[in-house]
Amino acid sequence: MGLDTPSAGLSGGQAARVGLAALLLSRYDVLLLDEPTNDLDLAGLEQLERFVAGSRSGIVVVSHDREFLSRTVTRVVELDLAQQLVRVHDGGYDAYLVERDVARRHAREEYEEYAGTKASLEARARMQRNWMAKGVRDSIKKSKDGDKHIKAANRASSEKQAAKAKQTDRRLERLEVVEEPRKEWELRLEIAAAPRAGAVVATLRGAIVRRGDFTLGPVDLQVDWGDRLAITGANGSGKSTLLAALLGRVPLDEGSGSLGPAVRLGEIDQARGRFLGSEQLMDAFSAEVPDWPTSEVRTLLAKFGLAADHVLRPADTLSPGERTRAALALLQARGVNVLVLDEPTNHLDLPAIEQLEEALAAYEGTLLLVTHDRRMLESVATTRRLEVTGGRVAER
């Protein structure tokens, strides 16, 4: 890539590197970084981390890159939507995770202790009132015998239970109320599995793709059923071109390639292009699952945090994170047996990333994963790893 390369022709990762270079040359008092790691490759991430860690000025980072946060931040401001609170944690990101888990556990324990004490006191008050009422009934029932001692004993017993009930009521009133911690919204993602494809999912034989000055290949690669491939490499190295060649989406200048006839693809591409049009999200989503009733589409989208105020909006007005959630919902709606994820964690929040990792752990089909998310590469089990360098593909 030369300095005279038009910016419009840059990949997402290359554009991110240009933005990072401009940042390194800028002057500032306080720097605000909103998802700065999106589209950066490992070399770019290392540069950014060195810059942030070595800066003597104030930097505020909004990021869902767990490894980046772990390596750079010294304080964490948590916006807890579930509890509608803002908390400040001194210390790094890993210390924050420990503090957060401890605080949540203590909050739940305090509420359960309060709820148990309240329930016990309320049960005791009911029992005492029942005894008081029984004493009154017995006093009336036995008043016919005229024995003043029995009457006095029944009356004294009733008054004693009434006093105890009032005492219990006062304890209930003095009991410090502990609000129940609100349950966090959780993305319950399941990737619906289609019937398995054949033994061979995709092949490339001596494949070469030329794009201007860039050449991918020659590539000899076979993807079998059940393979879980992680594809890594620097920005511009040819990862997306390799995916497109495997899926038969770019013409090969040399060699051959094939895709299994029973393959049913599920994808979250970098552009989330399926939901970039001007039609309403509901209509754009329904067009992909025409057999689904509208009510079921609404229910599924709501499960992914896309409620009524989202589904009636033009799809291109959604945030990148909301479009990613829509793409994840589509994976759940349609059965797939080959899952292609190209930088899937870009624009996802932390709970959604963790839920995606759990869903991938349970997914039994073939997986092609392109990501620079180092924690995801550690968390998601893969059977093979391909390294793409300057258009050359090597298996590690």
C-alpha positions as CSV (number, residue, x, y, z in Angstrom):
1,M,0.0,0.0,0.0
2,G,1.6,3.3,-1.1
3,L,1.0,6.8,0.1
4,D,-0.8,7.6,-3.1
5,T,-3.4,4.8,-2.6
6,P,-7.0,6.3,-2.6
7,S,-8.5,6.1,0.9
8,A,-11.7,4.8,-0.5
9,G,-9.9,1.6,-1.7
10,L,-8.6,0.7,1.7
11,S,-9.8,-2.4,3.6
12,G,-11.4,-1.9,7.0
13,G,-8.1,-2.9,8.6
14,Q,-6.0,-0.7,6.5
15,A,-8.2,2.3,7.1
16,A,-7.9,1.6,10.9
17,R,-4.1,1.6,10.6
18,V,-4.3,5.0,8.8
19,G,-6.5,6.3,11.6
20,L,-4.0,5.0,14.2
21,A,-1.1,6.7,12.4
22,A,-3.0,10.0,12.4
23,L,-3.7,9.6,16.1
24,L,0.0,9.1,16.8
25,L,0.8,12.4,15.2
26,S,-1.9,14.4,16.9
27,R,-1.7,16.7,19.9
28,Y,-4.3,16.5,22.6
29,D,-5.0,17.0,26.3
30,V,-7.6,14.3,26.7
31,L,-8.0,11.6,24.0
32,L,-11.3,9.7,23.5
33,L,-11.1,6.3,21.8
34,D,-14.3,4.6,20.8
35,E,-13.8,1.0,19.9
36,P,-10.3,1.7,18.7
37,T,-9.3,-2.0,18.2
38,N,-12.0,-2.7,15.6
39,D,-10.4,-3.9,12.3
40,L,-6.8,-3.7,13.7
41,D,-4.6,-6.7,13.2
42,L,-2.2,-8.0,15.8
43,A,0.6,-5.6,14.8
44,G,-1.8,-2.7,14.9
45,L,-3.1,-3.8,18.3
46,E,0.4,-3.9,19.7
47,Q,1.2,-0.4,18.4
48,L,-2.0,0.9,19.9
49,E,-1.4,-0.8,23.3
50,R,2.2,0.7,23.5
51,F,0.8,4.1,22.6
52,V,-2.0,4.0,25.3
53,A,0.2,2.4,28.0
54,G,3.0,5.0,27.4
55,S,0.8,8.1,27.1
56,R,1.2,10.7,29.8
57,S,-2.0,12.4,29.0
58,G,-5.5,11.4,29.9
59,I,-7.1,8.7,27.7
60,V,-10.7,7.5,27.9
61,V,-11.4,4.2,26.1
62,V,-14.7,2.7,25.2
63,S,-13.9,-0.9,24.2
64,H,-15.1,-4.5,24.3
65,D,-11.7,-5.9,23.4
66,R,-11.0,-7.8,26.7
67,E,-7.3,-8.4,26.0
68,F,-6.7,-4.8,25.1
69,L,-8.5,-3.6,28.2
70,S,-6.5,-6.0,30.3
71,R,-3.2,-4.7,29.0
72,T,-3.9,-1.0,29.0
73,V,-6.5,0.5,31.4
74,T,-5.8,1.6,35.0
75,R,-9.4,2.5,36.0
76,V,-12.7,1.2,34.9
77,V,-16.0,3.1,34.8
78,E,-18.8,0.5,34.6
79,L,-22.2,1.6,33.2
80,D,-24.4,-1.1,34.8
81,L,-27.6,-0.9,32.8
82,A,-29.3,-3.8,34.7
83,Q,-28.9,-2.0,38.1
84,Q,-29.0,1.5,36.5
85,L,-25.8,2.5,38.3
86,V,-22.4,3.9,37.4
87,R,-19.5,2.4,39.4
88,V,-15.8,3.4,39.3
89,H,-13.2,0.7,39.9
90,D,-9.6,1.6,40.6
91,G,-7.1,-0.8,39.2
92,G,-6.9,-2.7,35.9
93,Y,-9.5,-4.6,33.9
94,D,-8.8,-8.0,35.4
95,A,-9.1,-6.6,39.0
96,Y,-12.4,-5.0,37.9
97,L,-13.7,-8.4,36.8
98,V,-12.9,-9.9,40.2
99,E,-14.5,-7.0,42.0
100,R,-17.5,-7.1,39.9
101,D,-18.1,-10.8,40.5
102,V,-17.6,-10.4,44.2
103,A,-19.9,-7.4,44.4
104,R,-22.6,-9.2,42.4
105,R,-22.4,-12.3,44.6
106,H,-22.6,-10.1,47.8
107,A,-25.5,-8.2,46.5
108,R,-27.4,-11.4,45.8
109,E,-26.5,-12.9,49.2
110,E,-27.6,-9.7,51.0
111,Y,-30.9,-9.7,49.1
112,E,-31.5,-13.4,49.9
113,E,-30.7,-12.8,53.6
114,Y,-33.1,-9.9,53.7
115,A,-35.8,-11.8,51.8
116,G,-35.4,-14.8,54.1
117,T,-35.6,-12.7,57.3
118,K,-38.7,-10.8,55.9
119,A,-40.5,-14.0,55.0
120,S,-39.7,-15.5,58.4
121,L,-41.0,-12.4,60.3
122,E,-44.2,-12.3,58.1
123,A,-44.8,-16.0,58.8
124,R,-44.3,-15.4,62.5
125,A,-46.7,-12.4,62.5
126,R,-49.4,-14.5,60.7
127,M,-49.0,-17.3,63.3
128,Q,-49.2,-14.9,66.2
129,R,-52.4,-13.3,64.8
130,N,-53.9,-16.7,64.3
131,W,-53.2,-17.6,67.9
132,M,-54.6,-14.3,69.0
133,A,-57.8,-15.0,67.0
134,K,-58.0,-18.5,68.4
135,G,-57.8,-17.1,71.9
136,V,-60.6,-14.7,71.2
137,R,-62.8,-17.5,69.8
138,D,-62.0,-19.7,72.8
139,S,-62.9,-16.9,75.2
140,I,-66.3,-16.4,73.5
141,K,-66.9,-20.1,73.3
142,K,-66.1,-20.8,76.9
143,S,-67.8,-17.6,78.3
144,K,-71.0,-19.6,79.0
145,D,-69.5,-21.6,81.8
146,G,-69.1,-18.4,83.8
147,D,-65.7,-19.3,85.2
148,K,-64.0,-15.9,85.4
149,H,-60.5,-17.5,85.8
150,I,-60.9,-19.2,82.4
151,K,-62.1,-16.0,80.8
152,A,-59.2,-14.1,82.3
153,A,-56.7,-16.7,81.1
154,N,-58.1,-16.7,77.5
155,R,-58.1,-12.9,77.4
156,A,-54.5,-12.7,78.8
157,S,-53.4,-15.3,76.1
158,S,-55.0,-13.3,73.4
159,E,-53.5,-10.0,74.5
160,K,-50.1,-11.6,74.8
161,Q,-50.2,-12.9,71.2
162,A,-51.5,-9.5,70.0
163,A,-48.5,-7.8,71.7
164,K,-46.1,-10.3,70.1
165,A,-47.7,-9.7,66.7
166,K,-47.2,-5.9,67.2
167,Q,-43.6,-6.5,68.2
168,T,-43.0,-8.6,65.1
169,D,-44.6,-5.8,63.0
170,R,-42.2,-3.3,64.4
171,R,-39.3,-5.5,63.6
172,L,-40.6,-5.8,60.0
173,E,-40.9,-2.0,59.8
174,R,-37.3,-1.5,61.1
175,L,-35.9,-4.1,58.7
176,E,-33.7,-2.3,56.2
177,V,-35.0,-2.9,52.7
178,V,-32.6,-4.5,50.3
179,E,-33.7,-4.2,46.6
180,E,-33.4,-7.4,44.6
181,P,-30.6,-7.1,42.1
182,R,-32.0,-6.9,38.6
183,K,-31.2,-9.7,36.4
184,E,-28.9,-8.8,33.5
185,W,-30.2,-9.1,30.0
186,E,-28.7,-12.1,28.5
187,L,-28.4,-13.1,24.9
188,R,-29.4,-16.8,24.7
189,L,-27.9,-17.7,21.4
190,E,-28.3,-21.0,19.7
191,I,-27.0,-21.7,16.2
192,A,-29.6,-24.0,14.6
193,A,-27.9,-26.9,12.9
194,A,-28.9,-28.1,9.4
195,P,-28.3,-31.7,8.3
196,R,-24.6,-32.3,7.9
197,A,-22.9,-31.5,4.6
198,G,-20.9,-34.2,2.8
199,A,-17.5,-35.4,3.9
200,V,-15.8,-32.6,2.0
201,V,-17.1,-29.0,2.5
202,A,-14.8,-27.0,0.2
203,T,-11.6,-27.4,-1.8
204,L,-9.1,-25.2,-3.6
205,R,-6.5,-26.8,-5.9
206,G,-3.7,-24.6,-7.2
207,A,-6.0,-21.6,-6.7
208,I,-4.7,-18.1,-7.6
209,V,-6.7,-14.9,-7.3
210,R,-5.2,-11.6,-8.6
211,R,-6.6,-8.3,-7.4
212,G,-4.5,-5.4,-8.9
213,D,-1.0,-5.7,-7.4
214,F,-2.1,-8.3,-4.9
215,T,-2.0,-12.1,-5.5
216,L,-3.4,-14.8,-3.3
217,G,-2.0,-18.3,-3.8
218,P,-1.4,-20.7,-5.2
219,V,-3.5,-22.3,-2.5
220,D,-4.2,-26.0,-2.0
221,L,-6.7,-26.5,0.8
222,Q,-9.4,-28.9,1.7
223,V,-12.0,-28.2,4.4
224,D,-13.7,-31.4,5.7
225,W,-16.9,-31.8,7.6
226,G,-16.5,-30.8,11.3
227,D,-13.3,-28.8,10.7
228,R,-13.0,-25.8,12.9
229,L,-10.6,-23.4,11.2
230,A,-9.2,-20.2,12.7
231,I,-7.8,-18.0,10.0
232,T,-5.3,-15.3,11.1
233,G,-3.0,-12.8,9.4
234,A,-2.2,-9.1,9.1
235,N,-4.6,-6.7,7.5
236,G,-4.3,-6.9,3.7
237,S,-2.7,-10.3,3.8
238,G,-5.6,-12.0,2.0
239,K,-7.8,-13.5,4.7
240,S,-11.1,-12.2,3.2
241,T,-10.0,-13.1,-0.3
242,L,-9.2,-16.6,0.9
243,L,-12.7,-16.9,2.4
244,A,-14.3,-15.6,-0.8
245,A,-12.3,-18.1,-2.9
246,L,-13.3,-21.0,-0.7
247,L,-17.0,-20.0,-0.9
248,G,-16.8,-19.6,-4.7
249,R,-17.5,-15.8,-4.6
250,V,-14.5,-14.6,-6.6
251,P,-13.4,-16.0,-9.9
252,L,-10.1,-17.9,-9.8
253,D,-7.4,-16.7,-12.2
254,E,-5.8,-20.1,-12.0
255,G,-6.6,-23.5,-10.5
256,S,-9.9,-24.9,-9.4
257,G,-12.3,-24.9,-6.4
258,S,-15.5,-26.5,-5.4
259,L,-18.1,-26.1,-2.7
260,G,-20.1,-29.2,-1.4
261,P,-23.6,-29.4,-2.8
262,A,-25.2,-29.9,0.7
263,V,-23.5,-26.8,2.2
264,R,-25.8,-24.4,4.0
265,L,-23.8,-21.3,4.9
266,G,-24.4,-19.0,7.9
267,E,-22.3,-15.8,8.0
268,I,-21.6,-12.6,9.9
269,D,-19.5,-10.6,7.4
270,Q,-17.5,-7.5,8.4
271,A,-19.9,-5.1,6.8
272,R,-23.1,-6.7,8.2
273,G,-24.4,-5.8,4.7
274,R,-27.6,-7.7,5.0
275,F,-29.1,-5.0,7.2
276,L,-27.8,-1.8,5.5
277,G,-30.8,-1.0,3.3
278,S,-33.5,1.6,3.7
279,E,-36.3,-0.9,4.4
280,Q,-37.5,-1.6,8.0
281,L,-35.5,-4.1,10.0
282,M,-38.7,-6.2,10.3
283,D,-39.1,-6.4,6.5
284,A,-35.4,-7.0,5.8
285,F,-35.3,-9.8,8.4
286,S,-38.6,-11.4,7.2
287,A,-37.3,-11.5,3.7
288,E,-34.6,-13.9,4.8
289,V,-37.0,-16.2,6.6
290,P,-40.2,-15.9,4.5
291,D,-41.9,-18.9,6.2
292,W,-41.8,-17.2,9.7
293,P,-44.9,-15.5,11.0
294,T,-44.4,-11.8,11.9
295,S,-45.0,-12.6,15.6
296,E,-42.2,-15.1,15.7
297,V,-39.8,-12.7,14.0
298,R,-40.6,-10.0,16.6
299,T,-40.1,-12.5,19.4
300,L,-36.7,-13.6,18.1
301,L,-35.5,-10.1,17.5
302,A,-36.6,-9.0,21.0
303,K,-34.5,-11.9,22.4
304,F,-31.5,-10.3,20.7
305,G,-32.2,-6.9,22.3
306,L,-34.1,-5.5,19.2
307,A,-37.4,-4.4,20.5
308,A,-40.4,-2.6,18.9
309,D,-38.5,0.7,18.5
310,H,-35.8,-1.1,16.5
311,V,-37.8,-3.4,14.2
312,L,-39.8,-0.6,12.6
313,R,-36.7,1.6,11.9
314,P,-34.9,1.6,8.6
315,A,-32.2,-1.1,8.8
316,D,-29.5,1.4,7.8
317,T,-30.2,3.5,10.9
318,L,-29.2,0.7,13.3
319,S,-25.9,0.9,15.0
320,P,-23.2,-1.6,13.9
321,G,-23.8,-3.5,17.1
322,E,-27.5,-3.7,16.5
323,R,-26.9,-4.9,12.9
324,T,-24.6,-7.6,14.3
325,R,-27.3,-8.7,16.7
326,A,-29.7,-9.0,13.8
327,A,-27.2,-11.1,11.9
328,L,-26.8,-13.3,15.0
329,A,-30.6,-13.7,15.2
330,L,-30.6,-14.8,11.6
331,L,-28.1,-17.5,12.4
332,Q,-30.5,-18.8,15.0
333,A,-33.5,-18.6,12.6
334,R,-31.9,-20.5,9.7
335,G,-30.3,-23.9,10.0
336,V,-26.6,-23.9,8.9
337,N,-23.9,-26.5,8.7
338,V,-21.0,-24.3,7.7
339,L,-20.6,-21.2,9.8
340,V,-18.4,-18.3,8.5
341,L,-17.5,-15.6,11.0
342,D,-15.4,-12.7,9.7
343,E,-14.4,-10.5,12.7
344,P,-17.7,-11.4,14.5
345,T,-16.8,-9.5,17.7
346,N,-16.6,-6.1,16.1
347,H,-19.3,-3.9,17.7
348,L,-20.6,-6.5,20.0
349,D,-20.8,-5.8,23.7
350,L,-19.1,-8.1,26.3
351,P,-22.1,-10.2,27.3
352,A,-23.0,-10.8,23.7
353,I,-19.4,-11.8,22.9
354,E,-19.4,-14.3,25.8
355,Q,-22.7,-15.7,24.7
356,L,-21.4,-16.1,21.1
357,E,-18.4,-18.0,22.4
358,E,-20.7,-20.3,24.4
359,A,-22.9,-20.9,21.3
360,L,-19.8,-21.7,19.2
361,A,-18.8,-24.3,21.9
362,A,-22.1,-26.1,21.4
363,Y,-22.1,-25.8,17.6
364,E,-21.4,-29.1,15.9
365,G,-21.0,-28.1,12.2
366,T,-18.0,-26.7,10.3
367,L,-16.5,-23.4,11.4
368,L,-14.4,-20.8,9.5
369,L,-13.4,-18.1,12.0
370,V,-11.4,-15.0,11.0
371,T,-10.7,-12.8,14.1
372,H,-8.0,-10.7,15.7
373,D,-9.8,-11.0,19.1
374,R,-7.1,-12.8,21.1
375,R,-9.5,-13.9,23.9
376,M,-11.8,-15.4,21.4
377,L,-9.0,-17.3,19.8
378,E,-8.2,-18.7,23.2
379,S,-11.8,-19.4,24.2
380,V,-13.1,-21.0,21.0
381,A,-11.9,-24.6,20.3
382,T,-10.5,-25.0,16.9
383,T,-9.0,-28.0,15.1
384,R,-6.8,-26.2,12.6
385,R,-5.2,-22.8,12.2
386,L,-4.3,-21.1,8.9
387,E,-1.9,-18.2,8.8
388,V,-2.2,-15.9,5.8
389,T,0.9,-13.8,5.0
390,G,1.3,-11.8,1.9
391,G,-1.1,-13.9,-0.1
392,R,0.5,-17.2,1.0
393,V,-1.5,-19.7,3.2
394,A,0.3,-21.9,5.7
395,E,-1.2,-24.3,8.2
396,R,0.2,-24.0,11.7
